[in-house]
Amino acid sequence: MTTALRTGGCQCGAVRFRIHGELGRASICHCRMCQKAFGGFFGPLVAAPNDGVEWTRGAPRYFQSSVNISRGFCEKCGTPLTYRYPGGLELAIGAFDNRDDLAPKIQVNFASHIPWVTEIFDAPIRDAEEDVSQQERIISFQHPDHDTENWPEKGLHL
């Protein structure tokens, strides 16, 4: 992984973070708790450096999902942000502003995977022009993928 400045946060911008140090292993977890916590087919996570996460705006709320695990999320928009365990913290890959080089290197708890998850990318792909026409009708209130002092206080939305 790279040691370049890394930032990220939740969908609404109430919680933002900055990484100091090198990220660890990126993975996807197929356990049922990750499926529920992410509301998806698996949980994409990357190990944070010890004491290397700075919360620059707000901080996650935590849900104790098991005896040793708590999961952090934005209490305003619900974005999953962290997986905290004794001795470590992992961050949701999708919460990073730049995710291009955070490809998972391993799958864990594969015995719990949804059977068709290995086939979903074989499904037909909708024409990009149709995607564009659908996106033009959306007015997004999502925080941009970068830090800005003026958002959302000055009413700047995408």
Secondary structure, DSSP 8 states (H G I E B T S, - for coil): ---S-EEEE-SSSSSEEEE-S----EEEE-SHHHHHHHTSSSEEEEE--TT-EEEEE---EEEE-SSS-EEEE-TTT--EEEEEETTEEEEEGGGBS--TT----EEESGGGS-GGGGGGGGS----HHHHHHHHTT-------SS--TTTTTT----
